[in-house]
Amino acid sequence: MSTESYPERIYVVDAENRPLAVMNAEQIHQQGLRHRGFMLLLTDPKGRLILRRLDKTHALYPGRWDIAGSGHIGAGEAAEEAAERHLPPVARELVESLRHILTVTGDAGTGDEIVEVLGGSMPDQIAQALARDLAFLIVDQDELDALASSYPDQLTPTLLTVWKTRLHRQGAS
């Protein structure tokens, strides 16, 4: 499910999310081992989802639209710390307002990741600053439905999973 470059070392975990070993993330993926990841869902005050365009040099999905952040949780790192690495610079002071929404296990389109879903609402001033940046897009439910239905090849698998499972609706509540 991760769309970030691999952190150095992450936990291999059992079905109850207990650490078993620490390994290189790339090796964990190659061997199909269960591990920890996160999704960061950011919304504006109206509950619209904030998307980011991945860089054209992104290893897996260059130029595609994605959620605010997703990736692996490093060994010894909390999900909130991992999510903080993905906050847009203008939103870094909002770290304290991130909240845990739910934990998604490998049976919901996450592959071998146990995913901690975190969310936060951006104050209007920050959301408007992001809206002026071409690397970000703020979408309501109808707009996200249209994007996912008409242009799925322009969205990351993570964003499509969020759309299909309606995770972003849980984050807005």
C-alpha positions as CSV (number, residue, x, y, z in Angstrom):
1,M,0.0,0.0,0.0
2,S,2.9,2.3,0.6
3,T,3.7,5.0,-2.0
4,E,6.8,6.4,-0.4
5,S,10.4,5.6,-0.8
6,Y,11.4,2.9,1.6
7,P,12.6,3.9,5.1
8,E,15.7,2.0,6.1
9,R,14.3,-0.5,8.6
10,I,10.8,-1.4,9.6
11,Y,9.2,-4.1,11.8
12,V,8.0,-7.4,10.5
13,V,4.8,-8.1,12.6
14,D,2.5,-10.9,13.4
15,A,-1.3,-11.0,12.8
16,E,-1.8,-9.1,16.1
17,N,0.7,-6.4,15.1
18,R,3.4,-7.5,17.5
19,P,7.0,-6.9,16.3
20,L,8.9,-10.1,15.3
21,A,12.0,-8.7,13.6
22,V,13.4,-5.5,12.0
23,M,14.3,-5.7,8.3
24,N,14.9,-3.6,5.3
25,A,11.5,-2.5,3.8
26,E,12.4,-3.6,0.3
27,Q,13.3,-7.1,1.6
28,I,10.0,-7.3,3.5
29,H,8.1,-6.5,0.3
30,Q,10.1,-9.0,-1.7
31,Q,9.4,-11.8,0.8
32,G,5.7,-10.8,1.3
33,L,6.0,-10.3,5.0
34,R,3.4,-8.5,7.2
35,H,4.5,-5.1,8.3
36,R,3.2,-1.7,9.5
37,G,2.1,1.3,7.4
38,F,0.1,4.4,7.7
39,M,-2.3,6.6,5.7
40,L,-2.6,10.3,6.4
41,L,-6.0,11.8,5.4
42,L,-6.2,15.6,5.6
43,T,-9.4,17.5,5.0
44,D,-10.4,21.2,4.9
45,P,-13.0,22.7,7.2
46,K,-15.7,21.7,4.7
47,G,-14.7,18.0,4.9
48,R,-13.1,18.0,1.5
49,L,-10.2,15.7,1.0
50,I,-6.8,17.2,0.3
51,L,-4.8,15.4,-2.4
52,R,-1.2,15.8,-3.4
53,R,0.4,15.1,-6.7
54,L,3.4,12.9,-6.5
55,D,6.6,14.1,-8.0
56,K,7.4,13.1,-11.6
57,T,10.4,11.3,-10.2
58,H,8.4,9.2,-7.8
59,A,9.6,5.5,-8.0
60,L,6.2,3.9,-8.2
61,Y,3.6,6.4,-9.3
62,P,5.1,9.5,-10.9
63,G,2.7,12.3,-11.3
64,R,-0.3,10.6,-9.9
65,W,-2.7,12.1,-7.3
66,D,-2.5,10.6,-3.8
67,I,-3.7,11.1,-0.3
68,A,-1.7,13.6,1.8
69,G,0.7,10.8,2.9
70,S,1.2,7.1,3.1
71,G,4.1,4.9,3.8
72,H,5.9,2.6,6.3
73,I,6.2,3.1,10.0
74,G,9.9,2.9,10.8
75,A,11.2,0.6,13.6
76,G,10.8,2.3,16.9
77,E,8.6,5.0,15.3
78,A,5.0,5.8,16.2
79,A,2.4,6.1,13.4
80,E,1.9,9.8,14.2
81,E,5.7,10.3,13.7
82,A,5.6,8.6,10.4
83,A,2.6,10.7,9.3
84,E,4.3,13.9,10.5
85,R,7.0,13.3,7.9
86,H,4.3,13.7,5.2
87,L,2.6,16.8,6.4
88,P,3.0,19.7,4.0
89,P,5.5,22.2,5.4
90,V,2.8,24.8,5.9
91,A,0.9,22.4,8.1
92,R,3.7,21.1,10.3
93,E,2.3,22.9,13.4
94,L,-0.8,20.7,13.1
95,V,1.0,17.6,14.3
96,E,-0.8,17.8,17.6
97,S,-4.2,17.7,15.9
98,L,-3.7,14.4,14.0
99,R,-5.9,11.7,15.4
100,H,-6.1,7.9,14.9
101,I,-9.2,7.0,12.9
102,L,-8.8,3.2,12.6
103,T,-6.5,0.3,12.0
104,V,-7.0,-1.6,8.7
105,T,-5.7,-5.1,8.5
106,G,-4.5,-7.0,5.4
107,D,-7.9,-8.0,4.3
108,A,-9.0,-4.6,3.1
109,G,-6.8,-3.9,0.1
110,T,-3.6,-3.2,2.1
111,G,-1.6,-6.3,1.0
112,D,0.6,-7.3,3.8
113,E,0.4,-4.1,5.7
114,I,-1.4,-3.4,8.9
115,V,-2.3,0.2,8.3
116,E,-2.9,2.9,10.9
117,V,-5.2,5.5,9.4
118,L,-4.7,9.0,10.8
119,G,-6.6,12.1,10.0
120,G,-6.6,15.8,10.6
121,S,-8.5,18.9,9.5
122,M,-6.6,21.8,8.1
123,P,-7.7,25.3,9.2
124,D,-9.1,27.3,6.3
125,Q,-6.1,29.5,6.0
126,I,-3.7,26.5,5.5
127,A,-6.2,24.7,3.2
128,Q,-6.4,27.8,1.0
129,A,-2.6,28.0,0.9
130,L,-2.4,24.4,-0.2
131,A,-5.2,25.1,-2.8
132,R,-2.9,27.7,-4.4
133,D,-0.1,25.2,-4.8
134,L,-0.5,23.1,-8.0
135,A,0.9,20.1,-6.2
136,F,-2.3,19.9,-4.1
137,L,-6.0,19.5,-5.0
138,I,-9.0,19.8,-2.7
139,V,-11.9,17.6,-3.7
140,D,-15.4,16.9,-2.4
141,Q,-17.1,13.5,-2.6
142,D,-18.6,14.1,-6.1
143,E,-15.3,15.3,-7.5
144,L,-13.4,12.3,-6.0
145,D,-16.1,10.0,-7.4
146,A,-15.6,11.6,-10.9
147,L,-11.8,11.3,-10.7
148,A,-11.8,7.7,-9.5
149,S,-14.4,6.7,-12.1
150,S,-13.0,8.5,-15.1
151,Y,-9.3,8.7,-14.4
152,P,-8.2,5.8,-12.2
153,D,-4.9,5.7,-14.0
154,Q,-4.1,9.2,-12.6
155,L,-4.6,8.1,-9.0
156,T,-2.4,5.9,-6.8
157,P,-3.7,2.5,-5.6
158,T,-3.7,4.0,-2.1
159,L,-6.1,6.8,-3.1
160,L,-8.3,4.3,-5.0
161,T,-8.5,2.1,-1.9
162,V,-9.5,5.1,0.2
163,W,-12.2,5.9,-2.3
164,K,-13.5,2.3,-2.6
165,T,-13.6,1.8,1.1
166,R,-14.8,5.3,1.9
167,L,-12.1,5.7,4.5
168,H,-12.0,9.5,3.9
169,R,-15.7,9.7,5.0
170,Q,-14.7,8.2,8.4
171,G,-11.8,10.7,8.6
172,A,-14.1,13.7,8.1
173,S,-16.5,12.7,10.9
